Amino acid sequence: MAEKILVVDDEVSLQETLKYSLEKQGYQVVVAGDGLTALELAQSSNPDLVILDVMLPGMDGFEVCRTLRQESNIPVLMLTARDDEIDRVVGLEVGADDYLPKPFSMRELIARVKALLRRVRLMREEASAAAQEGNLPQVMTFGNLDIDMSRREVRLNGEVVPFKPKEYELLTFMGQHKGRVLTRELILERVWGWGFVGDTRTVDVHIRWLREKIEPVSEKPERIVTVRGAGYRFEG
């Protein structure tokens, strides 16, 4: 079955262009012109990916993404007319998986879409294979820190700690490679995917957020250690 993409943009001509180009690639496409309609369609049509413009009437794209993230881990590619680093950082903070400033080439957008969907497929295949082999851990425990793979929850001292999807994926990846030095480039590749066009500061920002949530003193990390000149190591 063809993968389904929800396009959210209030510019009708761009809606039509994106719909035509994506359908040419074999995807199913549904469109919305505002945030509320987008949220309704995200629930009713169950898309595999959302292309989301920042500038929308009423509820803006950041708020739509934030609301989506409370209910779903669906990949989100954000579009904006402003090539502003602040917008990009805000987009990452609310849970966007990738970010593309306008104007953009359709070839680049299609490449980003394929990369995001490929990463989702790969994660599902790996989880399915591990489950079939009986190797999928239900809970990874590191002292008073539990990463519950079945519930996608993180617990500290038995209490659930709210995590954004990308924070959870990053912590899970590091937990699965406890004691190994992980370069920023490797983390970007495995957690954000090859299609993510960002820099290593994205990793540093997310590591800081993790430390604020799981370290006794975030300024003196004991669990996520910086390896100078190399990257990070998770000590558990």
URRARA-V494828 format. One record per residue. RES is the residue in one letter. SS is DSSP state (H for helix, E for strand, C for the rest). Layout:
BEGIN
RES SS
RES SS
END
This chain:
BEGIN
M C
A C
E C
K E
I E
L E
V E
V E
D C
D C
E C
V H
S H
L H
Q H
E H
T H
L H
K H
Y H
S H
L H
E H
K H
Q C
G C
Y C
Q E
V E
V E
V E
A E
G C
D C
G H
L H
T H
A H
L H
E H
L H
A H
Q H
S H
S H
N C
P C
D C
L E
V E
I E
L E
D E
V C
M C
L C
P C
G C
M C
D C
G H
F H
E H
V H
C H
R H
T H
L H
R H
Q C
E C
S C
N C
I C
P E
V E
L E
M E
L E
T E
A C
R C
D C
D C
E H
I H
D H
R H
V H
V H
G H
L H
E H
V C
G C
A C
D C
D E
Y E
L E
P E
K C
P C
F C
S C
M H
R H
E H
L H
I H
A H
R H
V H
K H
A H
L H
L H
R H
R H
V H
R H
L H
M H
R H
E H
E H
A H
S H
A H
A H
A H
Q H
E H
G C
N C
L C
P C
Q C
V E
M E
T E
F E
G C
N C
L E
D E
I E
D E
M C
S C
R C
R C
E E
V E
R E
L E
N C
G C
E E
V E
V E
P C
F C
K C
P H
K H
E H
Y H
E H
L H
L H
T H
F H
M H
G H
Q H
H C
K C
G C
R C
V E
L E
T E
R H
E H
L H
I H
L H
E H
R H
V H
W H
G C
W C
G C
F C
V C
G C
D C
T C
R H
T H
V H
D H
V H
H H
I H
R H
W H
L H
R H
E H
K H
I H
E C
P C
V C
S H
E H
K H
P C
E C
R C
I E
V E
T E
V E
R C
G C
A C
G E
Y E
R E
F E
E C
G C
END
